[in-house]
Amino acid sequence: MSGPELVVFSLLGLAGVGSAVAVVSGKDLFRSTLFFGSFLLSVAGLYFTLEASFVGIMQIFVYVGGVVVMILFGIMLTQQEGARLNASLERRLTVAGPVALLAGILIAAIMTTSFKTVREVPGVDIATLGKLFTNDYVLPFEIVSVLLLAALVGAVVVAKEREK
C-alpha cells in the first residue's frame, strides 16, 4: 500500500471507529442507526481500498441498503418519535470496561501474529459474477428478493395490528 492509499485507508478506519463509538454511545436510536450506516459505508470503503470491489459493492447493497433500511423501517413502524435509549452512564461504563479489555487482547493478538500474505488472488471479475447472477442464478436471486419483500410486508402488518 502506497502513501496516498495508506492515508485514505487510515481515514476510513478512523471514520469507522468514530461511527462505531457514536453508535454505542448515542441515546437516540434513530441517530445510532444512521451512524451504523456510516460505519458500514466506511467498511465498504476499506474493501474498495483493498481492491475487493465486489465485496465492497455487496457491503453497500446488502448491509447499508438492506439491513440499515430494515432497521430504520422497524424503528419508524414500532416506536414513537424521539425514542430514547435508557441505559445509564454507570451501566455503560460497566460494559465498556470488559469490552475495552477484550479489544486490547484482540489487538495485541493480531499485532503479534504473523500472517501469510498472498500477492495475487485468483478469482472472478465483477462482470462474470454479474452475468452469473442474471443468467445461471437468477431464480435463487429472485427467491431471496421475494423473501425479503415478504418479511417487510409482514413487519408492516404486525406493526399496523399493534396500533389497533
N, C-alpha and C positions, 0 to 999 in steps of 0.2 A: 504494500500500500504506500503510495507516494504522499508527498506533503499535503496538497490540496484535498486528496481523498481522505487522509487521516483527519484533517480539520473538520470536514463535513461529517465523517463518522463520529468524531468526538462530540460535535454539536448536536447531532441526532441522539447520541447516547445521553447527553445532559438533558435534552428536551424530554426524552423518555423518562429519566429519573425524576425530573421536576413534575411531569404529568402524573407519574405514579404516586409521588408524595401528595400531590393535590387530590388525587382520588381518595386516598385513605385518610387524609386529614380534613376533608371538606365535610360540612354538616348538611349541605343541600344535596339531596340525592340526584336531582336533575343535572346540576353542575358537575357532580362527581362522575356521572355517566359521560358527559361531554369531555371531561379530562381523560376518561378511559379511552374514548375515541381518539383523542390526540396522542395518547400513549401508543395505541395500536398503529396509528399512522407513522409515528416515529420508528416503530419496529419495522414497518414496511419500508421506510427509507433506509434503514440499516440493511435490509435484504437487497435493496437496489444497489447500495454502495459495495456490497459483496458480490455483485454480478449474478445474483439469483433472482432475475426479474420475474420469473413465473411465480416463485414463492411470494415475492412482494405484491404482485397483482392479486394473487389469491388471498393474501392477508387483507388487502383493501376490500375485495369483493365479499369474502365470507365473514370476516370479523367486523370490519368497520361498517360495511354495507348491510350486513345481516344481523349480527349479534347486537351491535350497539343500537341499531334501529329497532330491533325487537325489544331491547331493554327500555328504550325510550317510549315505545308504544305501551309496554306494561306499566310504566310509571304514569303515563298520561291517562290510561284507562282505569287504573285502580286506586290512585291516590289523589288527594285534594291538592290544590295549588299551594306551593310553598311548603311542601312536606319537608320536615327536618329530621335529621338523624339524631337520636337522643343519647349517644354514648358520651359519658362524662370524660373529662380530661384524665382523671385518675385511672379509669378503666383503659383508656387508650394507651397511657404510659405503661400500664401493667402488661399489655400485649406487646407494646413496642420493644421492650427490653429483650424478651426471648427471640423475637423476630430479628432484631439487630444482631444478637449473638449468633443465631443461625446463619444470617447473611455473612457475617465476618468469617465463620468457619468455612462456608462455601467458597468465599472469595480466596481465602488462604489455600484451600484445596486446589482450586483452579490455578492459582498463581504458581504453586509448587509442582504441578503435574506437567509432564512433557507430553504434548500431543503430537501425533504424526500428522503431517500436512501433506496434502495431495496437490500437485501443481496443476494438473489437467483433469477435470472431471468429465468423464464421458456421459453423454446424456442426449436428450431430445430437445430440439429447439421449440420455441413457443408456437410457431406456425404449425408444426407437426402435431403438437398437443391440441391446438385449436381444431385441426381437421379431424382428429380422433374424437373430440367431444361432439362435433357436429355430424359425424358420419357413423363411426362404429359404436360409440357410447351415447347416442342421442336418447335412447329410451331410458337408461338409468338416470341420465341428467334431468330429463323431464319428470321422471317419477319423484326425484328429490325436490324439484321445484313445486310440484303439486302437493307434496307432503308438507313443505314449509308454508305454502298458502293455506292449507287446511289447518295448520297449527295457529296461524294468525287469525283466521276466521273463528276458530274455536275460542281463542283468547278474547275476541270481541264479544262473542255470545255469552261467555261466562261473566265478563265484566258488565254487560247490559243486564243480565239476570240479577246480579247483586244490587244494582241500582233500584230495582223494583221493590 
